Amino acid sequence: MINIAIDGPSGAGKSSLAKALAKKLDYIYVDTGALYRAVGLFVRSKEVEPTNMAEVEKLLPLISLELDYENGVQTVYLNGENVNEKIRTPEMSMYASAVSAHPPVRTFLLDLQKNIAKKHNVIMDGRDIGTVILPDAQVKIYLFADNESRAKRRYEELLQKGEKVTLESVLEEMNLRDHNDSTRKTAPAVQAPDAIPLNNSQLDFEGTVDAALEIIGKVLGK
Ligand code: DC
């Protein structure tokens, strides 16, 4: 199977890029952040503090997660419920970041991610795909952009969805989340040594897709 790993900080446009690439290449797009978000959602439903590792760990046996793919769209089922919408809020971004720092949570989600990549050609995005989940991925891209560009894009995305946010609050949350994710002890969000960096601060969406396709074409020799 061919595995393409896309890592990078929040708001760099990983999921939009991965979705577009998956469509063009006819691969499955696996959004791993959604799994951490679903764990975060369950933790909140039990009114447990997401930073409390011992309490979060106790909840893991109560969680069943399934991923389903239809027309390239991933659906996450949390104990049988489609939670695709509920996990896409700024609050769940912070919950996901908090629970993702706990090693038991990462271990809990490991096999699910690895198994999909064994069975399908995948484009998988996240924070530790090139370093931990798919260290042997044929192509690894590290997508990033400057803080202001990332915050602006995320802000516009949230506004479109009707969320009441300010650019300042988005920037602040994004910086906090990136700090959490990149400084945690287990599987920190860092660039894999063999990943190809792609800075899209100055690129629009089409430009980003083209640049990624060029990288993939070169690496896979197509
Ligand atoms: O990609 P996202 O914004 O949906 O991810 C939400 C959080 O989940 C992110 O802040 C850190 C965590 N995460 C992770 O630790 N490892 C991944 N592979 C994907 C996400």
Residues whose N, C-alpha, C, O or C-beta is under 5 A from the ligand:
A	BS01	DC	S10 T32 G33 A34 Y36 S93 A96 S97 S100 D125 G126 R127 D128 R177 D181
